[in-house]
Amino acid sequence: MTKPKLKILDKYIIRKFIGTYFFILMIAVLIIIIFDISEKIDKFVDNKVPLSEIVFEYFGGFIPWMLNSFSPLFVFLSVIFFTSKLAQRSEIIAMLAGGISFNRIMRPYMLSAAFIATFSLVLGLFIIPTANQHRLEFENKYIKQQQTASATSKIHYQIAPGQFVFVEQFSSWANTAYRFTLETIEDNRLVSKLSAESAVWDTTFNGWKLRNWYIRDFYNGESEIVRTGRELDTVIDLTVDDFYRRRNIAESLSHKELNELIDVQTMRGDALVLNALIEKNNRIAMPFSAFVLTIMGVSLSSRKRRGGIGLNIGIGIALSFAYILFMRFSEMPVHTGALPPAFALWLPNIIFSIIALILYRMAPK
């Protein structure tokens, strides 16, 4: 069985679609660089940032991340722009009059959308996480300048099945956890409780040095043995990096690392697991929007209008921004616990798919 070959019409539409898409990307890159440099030039100069770091470390990560975040806008504008030109030149009318169905005209559009969706998916899964590592490190070093120490209070983690750590306060001045407690529970029964006045992170053995500690071991719920001491070295499944973990750490992790982080945070009961789940679902849901917005764009702009392409572009910008805002607002029910992350992040695609289907049925046939 031979594969269907691309005809002249298919190649023409694909070339126009993909070409317009990447042309808009290049324009967007120039605008992003100009506005971002004008906003941050003072910090670059004050911190004497090397030009190579600005180009490769910062913009090398910032531009792919920003472009992928606004990919739905660029897809919609590309479709609206060149399809409106086809409609204004009566080319779509000629196609329909020549016996080519509207469904057949949509074929090269959907092939182009598949290419863009794959391109966005590859960016989100493999390229952007690595680039984000350098971007976030650059921002923390030169832009946000997180040099002042901070304190985190009331930290409660499950570091392993049956092992729970509670820290009343962690200070980054000396990598010290104050009023440290480690509890071990077996069969819903407390078998050991280790408490210390403070726990200092020691890089020599990558563990914690406990000060003024005592351990209570419980036996059969009837007797207990108490041991105390001035200092005690201990290694547990909790490092100082866990206290410095940023909310946006998920953006810099590969797909495999992101799944591992979700497993660890879920076990620990870490509230930041919601950020990781949002990032995971967003990486898949965002590329899918290329299909939805392509159908909407073609359906809206395939009709010849008196207002010309300006009206279509205005409608396209409004709808694409509405989609992007909806994607951002869909994260709110996740944080409040109203909706699960997978459903909330796919909800914009579901709703806009329904809108796209309605517009497609109303499009000129």
TAVEN-V142168 format. One record per helix or strand of 2 or more residues. SS is the DSSP state (a for helix, b for strand). FROM is the first residue (numbers start at 1). LEN is the number of residues. Records with the same first field share a line. If there is no record, write none. Layout:
# TAVEN-V142168
SS: FROM-LEN ; FROM-LEN
This chain:
# TAVEN-V142168
a: 8-39 ; 51-19 ; 71-18 ; 91-7 ; 102-42 ; 241-4 ; 247-6 ; 255-14 ; 273-29 ; 308-22 ; 332-5 ; 341-22
b: 151-10 ; 163-9 ; 176-11 ; 189-14 ; 207-13 ; 223-12
